[in-house]
């Protein structure tokens, strides 16, 4: 798995900025993306994908051990849909 520090090293090398500045930009981008999606916006990054919130309806589920029914409340999920350009790798 690659984290922000590994990404920031690569971005810093390719752009000529410091690793710290690259990490700050990546972190701020992620924070702003989540903030805008939480406000109800869809974030569409052409060629990459769409970030949005989707409503999941309330439902009834079962506890697999006891088979007892459980009421699962409605909620909003954070969803990413990948662009068809990156979905499939040959």
C-alpha positions as CSV (number, residue, x, y, z in Angstrom):
1,X,0.0,0.0,0.0
2,X,1.2,3.5,-0.8
3,X,0.6,6.4,1.6
4,X,0.8,10.1,1.4
5,X,4.6,10.1,2.3
6,X,5.4,7.8,-0.7
7,X,3.2,9.8,-3.0
8,X,4.7,13.1,-1.9
9,X,8.2,11.8,-2.6
10,X,7.2,11.0,-6.2
11,X,5.3,14.2,-6.7
12,X,8.2,16.2,-5.2
13,X,10.7,14.6,-7.6
14,X,8.5,15.1,-10.7
15,X,7.6,18.7,-9.9
16,X,10.7,20.1,-8.2
17,X,9.0,21.1,-5.0
18,X,9.8,19.9,-1.5
19,X,8.4,16.7,-0.2
20,X,6.8,18.6,2.7
21,X,5.0,21.0,0.2
22,X,3.9,18.1,-1.9
23,X,2.5,16.3,1.2
24,X,0.7,19.5,2.2
25,X,-0.9,19.8,-1.2
26,X,-2.0,16.2,-1.3
27,X,-3.5,16.4,2.2
28,X,-5.3,19.7,1.4
29,X,-6.7,18.2,-1.8
30,X,-8.1,15.2,0.1
31,X,-9.5,17.4,2.9
32,X,-11.2,19.7,0.4
33,X,-12.6,16.8,-1.7
34,X,-14.2,15.3,1.4
35,X,-15.5,18.7,2.6
36,X,-17.1,19.5,-0.8
37,X,-18.7,16.0,-1.0
38,X,-20.0,16.4,2.5
39,X,-21.7,19.7,1.4
40,X,-23.5,17.8,-1.3
41,X,-21.3,18.4,-4.3
42,X,-20.1,15.8,-6.8
43,X,-16.4,16.0,-7.5
44,X,-15.7,14.9,-11.1
45,X,-12.0,14.5,-12.0
46,X,-12.0,13.9,-15.8
47,X,-10.2,10.7,-16.6
48,X,-10.0,9.6,-13.0
49,X,-13.5,9.3,-11.5
50,X,-16.3,10.8,-9.4
51,X,-16.5,11.3,-5.7
52,X,-20.0,11.7,-4.2
53,X,-22.3,10.7,-1.3
54,X,-25.1,8.2,-2.0
55,X,-28.0,7.4,0.2
56,X,-28.4,3.8,1.4
57,X,-31.9,3.0,2.5
58,X,-32.8,1.5,5.8
59,X,-32.9,-2.3,5.7
60,X,-33.3,-5.5,7.7
61,X,-30.2,-7.7,8.1
62,X,-29.5,-10.9,10.0
63,X,-26.9,-11.6,12.6
64,X,-25.1,-14.6,11.1
65,X,-24.5,-16.2,14.5
66,X,-27.9,-15.9,16.0
67,X,-30.0,-15.4,12.9
68,X,-31.8,-12.6,14.7
69,X,-33.1,-9.7,12.6
70,X,-31.3,-6.4,12.9
71,X,-32.6,-3.0,11.8
72,X,-29.9,-1.2,9.9
73,X,-30.7,2.6,9.7
74,X,-30.4,4.6,6.5
75,X,-27.1,6.3,5.9
76,X,-25.1,8.3,3.4
77,X,-22.0,6.6,2.0
78,X,-19.0,8.2,0.5
79,X,-18.6,6.7,-2.9
80,X,-15.9,6.8,-5.6
81,X,-16.8,5.7,-9.2
82,X,-13.7,5.1,-11.3
83,X,-13.5,6.4,-14.8
84,X,-13.6,3.8,-17.5
85,X,-10.1,5.0,-18.5
86,X,-8.7,3.5,-15.3
87,X,-11.2,0.7,-14.5
88,X,-9.5,-1.9,-16.7
89,X,-5.8,-2.6,-17.1
90,X,-4.6,-4.8,-19.9
